[in-house]
Amino acid sequence: MSERTIALVTGANKGIGYEIAAGLGALGATVGVGARDPERRETAVAKLRAAGVDAFGVPLDVTDDASVSAAAGLIEERFGRLDVLVNNAGITGGRPQEPTLVAPETIRAVVETNVIGVIRVTNALLPLLRRSASPRIVNMSSTVGSLTRQSVPGSEVGPISAAYSPSKTFLNAVTIQYAKELAETNILINMACPGYCATDLNGFRGYRTPEQGAATAIRLATLPDDGPTGAFFDDDGPIPW
C-alpha cells in the first residue's frame, strides 16, 4: 500500500478475522479490530502492535444498532474516512441444523449476525467509505452458500444446514444487490470464502490455517481500481453461485 490505508475488520479478535487484520497491517494499513469482548479485543490489539501492526480497538457488536453507530463515530472522529471494510463476524448457530429439527430461533440468530449484521455495519460505514479514494468491502462468505455446489449430487459442501449455509446464500444475494447499487461508484464489494479453517467456529476441525483462510480476503481488500465487484472467490478463483 503506497499510503496509509484505514481498515476495519469485524470479529477480528481471533481466528480468520485476526489474520486478516494482521495481513492488512503487514501491508501498512492502520487496522481497527472490531470485537464485542473488551478483554479479547485489547489482547488482540496488543498482539498485533507487538508484531508491528498499527492496530486500534473498536468496540463492536454487529447485532446492535447503537454499538455499530458508535463504531462508525469512533472511526469518523479519528480518521474522517474508511478505506477497507471486512465483514468477518459470523456465527454457525450450532447443532442440530437439519430443517426438521432446527429451532426457528437459531435461524433468526444466525441471520441476524451473518446477514443483517453485515447490512447494519456496511450502511453505517458507507458514508466514510465514500470519502476514500479506493474503497473496498469484503464480505466473508463460504462455498456452503453456493446453491450450485449444494445441488450437485455427491458434492462435499458440509453437513445439512438450515441456518448457517442459507445465511451465506442470503449474504451472497445481498452482496450482489450492493454491487448493483454501487456500480456507478468507486466502491468494490466482493465475497471471500476462506475454506475449511481450524477455528473455534468449527471446534478446530478444519484442515486450513486461519492465515491461509485470510489470504483471499486480503487480496480482495487490496484490489486495484479496475478490479472485480459483486464476485465470489476462494483461493482457486471464482466460485459458482
C-alpha positions in Angstrom: 0.0 0.0 0.0 1.5 3.3 -1.1 -0.3 5.4 1.6 -1.7 4.7 4.9 -4.9 2.7 4.5 -7.6 2.7 7.2 -9.3 -0.6 7.6 -11.9 -2.1 9.9 -12.3 -5.9 10.3 -15.3 -7.2 12.3 -14.8 -10.2 14.5 -11.1 -9.6 14.4 -10.0 -10.6 17.9 -9.3 -14.2 16.9 -9.2 -16.7 14.0 -9.6 -15.7 10.4 -10.5 -12.1 11.4 -7.4 -11.7 13.4 -5.3 -13.0 10.5 -7.0 -10.6 8.1 -6.2 -7.7 10.4 -2.6 -9.0 10.7 -2.2 -9.3 6.9 -3.6 -5.9 6.2 -1.4 -4.4 8.9 1.7 -6.1 7.4 0.9 -4.3 4.2 1.0 -1.0 6.0 -2.7 -0.4 6.9 -3.9 1.0 10.1 -6.4 -1.6 11.3 -9.4 -1.4 13.5 -10.0 -4.6 15.5 -13.8 -4.8 15.7 -15.0 -7.2 18.5 -17.6 -7.4 21.3 -15.4 -8.8 24.1 -13.2 -6.0 25.5 -10.6 -8.2 27.0 -10.2 -10.3 23.9 -10.2 -7.2 21.7 -7.5 -5.4 23.6 -5.4 -8.6 23.8 -5.6 -8.9 20.0 -4.7 -5.2 19.6 -1.7 -5.7 21.9 -0.5 -8.8 20.0 -0.9 -7.0 16.6 1.0 -4.0 17.9 3.8 -6.2 19.2 4.1 -7.6 15.7 4.5 -4.1 14.3 0.9 -3.5 13.2 -0.7 -0.1 13.7 -3.9 -1.5 15.3 -6.6 0.0 17.4 -9.6 -1.4 19.2 -13.2 -0.8 18.0 -16.0 -1.9 20.4 -18.4 -3.5 18.0 -21.5 -5.8 18.3 -22.8 -6.2 14.8 -26.3 -7.1 16.1 -26.7 -3.8 18.0 -27.6 -0.5 16.3 -26.1 1.7 19.0 -22.8 -0.3 19.0 -22.4 0.0 15.3 -23.3 3.7 15.2 -20.7 4.3 18.0 -18.1 2.3 16.0 -18.7 4.5 12.9 -18.4 7.6 15.1 -15.1 6.5 16.5 -13.6 6.0 13.1 -15.0 9.2 11.8 -13.7 11.2 14.7 -10.2 9.6 14.5 -9.7 9.3 10.7 -12.5 11.0 8.9 -12.8 8.2 6.3 -12.5 4.4 5.9 -10.8 2.6 3.0 -11.4 -1.0 3.8 -14.3 -2.8 5.5 -14.1 -6.6 6.0 -17.4 -8.0 7.3 -16.0 -11.1 9.0 -18.0 -11.5 12.2 -20.3 -14.6 12.0 -21.8 -17.5 13.9 -22.8 -21.0 12.9 -25.7 -21.5 15.2 -24.6 -24.9 16.5 -26.5 -28.1 16.1 -28.9 -29.5 15.1 -29.5 -27.8 11.8 -31.5 -30.4 9.9 -34.5 -28.4 8.6 -36.9 -30.7 10.5 -35.0 -30.2 13.8 -33.5 -26.7 13.8 -35.2 -24.2 16.0 -36.6 -21.1 14.3 -34.8 -19.0 17.0 -31.5 -20.5 15.8 -32.1 -19.4 12.2 -33.1 -16.0 13.3 -30.0 -15.5 15.4 -27.7 -16.7 12.6 -29.3 -14.4 10.0 -29.2 -11.5 12.5 -25.4 -11.8 12.7 -24.4 -13.2 9.3 -26.7 -11.1 7.1 -28.4 -8.3 8.9 -25.3 -7.5 10.9 -23.4 -7.1 7.6 -26.1 -4.8 6.3 -26.1 -2.8 9.5 -22.3 -2.3 9.6 -22.0 -1.7 5.9 -24.7 1.0 5.8 -23.2 2.7 8.9 -19.7 2.8 7.4 -20.7 3.7 3.8 -20.5 7.5 4.3 -16.9 7.0 5.5 -16.1 4.6 2.6 -17.4 7.1 0.1 -14.6 9.5 1.3 -11.9 7.1 0.3 -10.0 7.2 -3.0 -10.2 3.4 -3.4 -12.9 1.9 -1.0 -13.2 -1.8 -0.7 -15.7 -4.0 1.1 -15.2 -7.7 1.6 -17.9 -9.9 2.9 -16.8 -13.2 4.4 -18.9 -16.0 2.8 -18.4 -19.7 2.3 -18.7 -22.3 -0.5 -21.6 -23.8 1.5 -23.6 -20.7 0.4 -23.2 -21.7 -3.2 -26.5 -23.2 -4.4 -24.7 -24.7 -7.4 -22.4 -26.7 -5.2 -25.1 -27.5 -2.7 -27.2 -29.0 -5.5 -24.5 -31.2 -7.2 -25.1 -34.8 -6.2 -22.1 -36.1 -4.1 -20.6 -32.7 -3.7 -18.9 -32.2 -0.3 -20.1 -28.9 0.9 -20.6 -29.6 4.6 -23.3 -31.1 6.7 -27.0 -30.5 6.3 -27.5 -26.9 7.5 -30.8 -25.0 7.5 -29.3 -22.0 9.3 -25.6 -21.4 8.5 -25.4 -22.4 4.9 -28.6 -20.5 3.8 -27.3 -17.4 5.7 -24.3 -17.4 3.4 -26.5 -17.8 0.4 -28.5 -14.9 1.7 -25.3 -12.8 2.2 -24.2 -13.5 -1.3 -27.5 -12.4 -2.7 -27.4 -9.2 -0.6 -23.8 -8.5 -1.7 -24.9 -8.7 -5.4 -27.6 -6.1 -4.7 -25.0 -3.8 -3.1 -22.7 -4.2 -6.1 -25.6 -3.2 -8.4 -26.5 -0.1 -6.3 -22.8 0.9 -6.0 -22.0 0.2 -9.7 -21.5 3.8 -10.6 -19.2 4.5 -7.6 -15.6 3.6 -6.9 -16.6 1.1 -4.2 -15.7 -2.5 -5.0 -17.6 -5.1 -2.9 -16.9 -8.8 -3.1 -17.3 -12.1 -1.2 -14.5 -14.3 0.0 -14.5 -17.9 1.0 -11.7 -18.8 3.5 -12.1 -22.5 3.1 -12.4 -25.0 6.0 -10.1 -23.4 8.5 -9.3 -24.7 12.0 -11.1 -22.1 14.2 -13.3 -22.3 17.3 -16.3 -21.8 14.9 -15.9 -25.5 13.9 -14.2 -26.8 17.0 -10.8 -26.5 15.2 -11.7 -29.4 12.9 -10.6 -27.5 9.7 -7.6 -28.5 7.6 -6.6 -25.0 6.7 -5.0 -22.4 9.0 -6.6 -19.1 9.7 -3.7 -17.4 8.0 -4.5 -19.4 4.8 -8.2 -18.5 5.2 -7.3 -14.8 5.3 -5.5 -14.7 2.0 -8.4 -14.2 -0.3 -10.0 -11.5 1.8 -6.7 -9.6 1.9 -6.4 -9.9 -1.8 -10.0 -8.5 -2.3 -9.4 -5.8 0.2 -6.4 -4.5 -1.8 -7.8 -4.9 -5.3 -6.7 -2.3 -8.0 -9.3 0.2 -9.0 -10.2 -1.8 -12.1 -10.8 -5.0 -10.1 -14.0 -7.0 -10.0 -17.1 -6.2 -7.9 -20.0 -8.3 -7.0 -18.0 -11.5 -7.3 -17.4 -14.6 -5.2 -13.9 -16.0 -4.7 -11.7 -18.5 -2.9 -8.0 -19.2 -3.3 -8.7 -21.1 -6.6 -10.7 -18.3 -8.2 -14.3 -17.5 -8.8 -16.9 -19.7 -7.1 -20.2 -20.6 -8.9 -23.4 -19.3 -7.4 
